[in-house]
Amino acid sequence: MAEDSKSSDASDSSSESVNEPTKTKKQVTAPKPVIQGKITKKRKNIISVCLTNCRYEVIRKIASKFTYKEVSEGENWNLYWTDLSITVERCKEMKRYQKINHFPGMLEICRKDLLARNLNRMLRLFPKEYNFFPRTWCLPADLGEALTYSRLRRNRTFILKPDAGSQGRGIFVTKSLKDIRPCDRGVCQVYINRPYLIDGYKFDLRVYTLITSCDPLRIYIYDEGLVRFATTRYKEPNSVNITNVFMHLTNYAVNKYSRTYNQDSEEGSKRKLSWFNGYLRKLGHDVDSIWKRIDDVIIKTIISAAPVLKHSYAACFPNHDVIPACCELLGVDIILDKRLNPQILEVNHSPSFHTDTALDWEIKESLLTDMFSMMNLDKCDKRKVMREDRKRIRERLLHGKDHQPSVVINFDEFYRHEMNNRGGFRLVYPCPATKVHYNKFFDQGQGSLYSETAASRAREAAQNALRDEMQLKARLEAAKRIVVTPSKPPAPKKNENSQNQIRSPSKFNAPLSIMSSSEPQMIVESEERDRLQRLAQREYLIRSHGILEHVYFSMKKNGNLRPRDEKKFAIFDKIRSTSENNFNKQNGISISDLVESIKAKSNI
């Protein structure tokens, strides 16, 4: 038995030794330790960028340089870069790990009309500090003030701009505001007749400004930028050159079509800010002092919209505690007057990133690279945040309450990363030297933003007048359509009785649709003609019976007549005085004749 057991053991061992290679093959094909190693291996954090609404190729190249993956709008992106302004709905749909390149409410300074309104409001609150922009009126609300100013200062020139235009479209210079209609919308500014010139050419500065946070406010300005020149030597506006856009406008989108446009980076129509700084130093100017004033203008302009930015951000991103939800790169256009004082022209929320020349590529590529480095998108663990959100939603569904503890939002680590990776950007606010100085500008008063003012009332009246004009135009167009398209000819007499029987119910239903005041009704040509005839008859009766004249003299007698009405209807005074003189003359002749006849009779 022992021998049998030994032999069986030996056979088992021999069989195991024979099958050992095949067993090791099975272990190689499906080894458990290797599977466990795959599970425990940390996945790479993939950063995705949505560029669906971005038309600039340089941004795609920068994203690929940072190994970011480009995805569509419906996927879970980390960064959404768009050339368009964003809506509140878009912001509220964002997840905690997502970031977008615009702030909600930034149009308060990026639309020309809203920028003018905010700067004018700050000028009333701080008249000595906010005097860095040309006098501006929003049309049609401030049309009366603009016309009064133009009558008092007849030698001034004005520049008219659309309220939400860009790239120089719709801008023109004029000496008179008489041709502006009450329904025209836009911005009217006093034209700077004497700007600072370089080699006889007008120019402006494109200063790139980055806002990484609105609460607290953090503003960076890039050291490099663009100096954009006009392509015709400047002369003060007159009747001959006032329409020359290549002389009075410095927009690249306008001057690139000029035959004298020069693409040289040193002496061309577009140059670097570093070249501009060197040019001023050669002339002996204090460049640091000039840039302090430029920084001051930009900071004050952004602060004018700070309350709206703060309120909009808090309303759209109440739980955004992982990464700052927004950042914005602005293109601020500055012009210098003859004394080198900076004047702000406009703020662009989507500055152009076209790289038509080597100069554009050099500046904008380094600008965007430094900006992407400051955003620190790699810090955010997207998968972890998504797991936390799913867990919180599951607990809320099971327990009926959201058990997420209140987290204090603190982005100090991101702010330190910005400072360490800012590249060519420099922090201009907050700074120890400037923070205290700008604190007073944040206190803009609770009622100054939304309270009813004379300008707001005038703006509302202008909007009502514009609405009435549009309604009148719509009615006139409807009347024209009725005249052009005559009614259909009556149906043939065949089966007339059956048709009348079929259409009889519609006769009773028609008045119900006409009586509905919530639906627009078609204008009948005969009724409209009758209405206009009766209006003309009423006007004739009012004039023939002298009703307007009686109202005029009664209001004048009571002292209720306005000066402009007295000038408008002064013809009534002339008519009355003329008629009284004629009456007195006629009465005087008749009385003298009567006296002579009486004397003649007495002598007889």
CORPE-V154491 format. One line per field, one symbol per residue. ss: DSSP state (H for helix, E for strand, C for the rest). psi: psi as a letter, one per 30 degrees, with the letter a starting at -180 (. if undefined). burial: 1 if it has 24 or more other ideal C-beta (glycine too) atoms within 12 Angstrom, else 0. A space follows every 50 residues. Layout:
ss = ???
psi = ???
burial = ???
This chain:
ss = CHHHHHHHHHHHHHHHHHHHHHHHHHHHHCCHHHHHHHHHCCCCCCCEEE CCCCCCHHHHHHHHHCCCEEECCCCCCCEECCCCCCCHHHHHCCCCCCEE CCCCCCHHHHCHHHHHHHHHHHHHHCCCCCCCCCCEEEECCCHHHHHHHH HHCCCCCEEEECCCCCCCCCCEEECCCCCCCCCCCEEEEECCCCECCECC ECEEEEEEEEEEEECCEEEEEECCCEEEECCCCCCCCCCCCCCCHHHHCC CHHHHCCCCCCCCCCCCCCEEEHHHHHHHHHHCCCCHHHHHHHHHHHHHH HHHCCHHHHHHHHHHHCCCCCCCCCECEEEEEEEEEECCCCEEEEEEECC CCCCCCCHHHHHHHHHHHHHHHHHHCHHHCCHHHHHHHHHHHHHHHHHHC CCCCCCCCCCCHHHHHHHHHCCCCEEEEECCCCCHHHHHHHHCCCCHHHH CCCHHHHHHHHHHHHHHHHHHHHHHHHHHHHHHHCCCCCCCCCCCHHHHH HHHHHHHHHHHHHHCCCCCCCCCCHHHHHHHHHHHHHHHHHHHHCCHHHH HHHHHHHHCCCCHHHHHHCCHHHHHHHHHHHHHHHHHHHHHHHHHHHHHH HHHC
psi = eeeeeeeeeeeeeeeeeefeeeeeeeeeeikeeeeeeeefkklkjkkkkj hegkgkfeeeeeefeghkkkllfflilekjkkflklleeeeffklfglkl glkkffffffkeeeeeeeeeefeeeifffhhgllkkkkkgegeeeeeeee efifglkkkkklfhllhgkgklklfkgffklffkkakklkkjfilkkjgg kkllkjkkkkjfkfilkkkkkkfkakjkklgkkkkkkafegfgjffefkg kefefffkfgkkgkfegafklleeeeeeeeeefgljeeeefeeeeeeeee eeffgeeeeeeeeeefifgigekkfllkjljkkkkkafggkkkkelkkfi lkgkifleeeeeefeeeeeeeeeffhfffkjeeeeeeeeeeeeeeeeeff ljgkkkkkkjheeeeeeeefgfcfkkjfkkkeffeeefefffigkeffeg lkleeeeeeeeeeeeeeeeeeeeeeeeeeeeeeejllkllllfkheeeee eefeefeffefeeefjffkklkkkeeeeeeeeeeeeeeeeeeeefgeeee eeeeeeefggkleeeeeegffeeeeeeeeeeeeeeeeeeeeeeeeeeeee eee.
burial = 00000000000000000000000000000000000000000000001111 10010101110110010111000001111111101100011001111111 11111111111111111111111011001101111111111111010001 00000111111110111100111110100101011111111110111100 11111111111111111111111111111111010110000101111111 11111101001000000111111111101100000000011011111111 11111111110110011001111111111111111110011111111111 11111000110011111111111111101101001001100000000000 00000000001001000100111111111100000001001101000110 00001001100100000000000000000000000000000000000000 00000000000000000000000000000000000000000000000000 01000000000000000000010000000000000000000000000000 0000
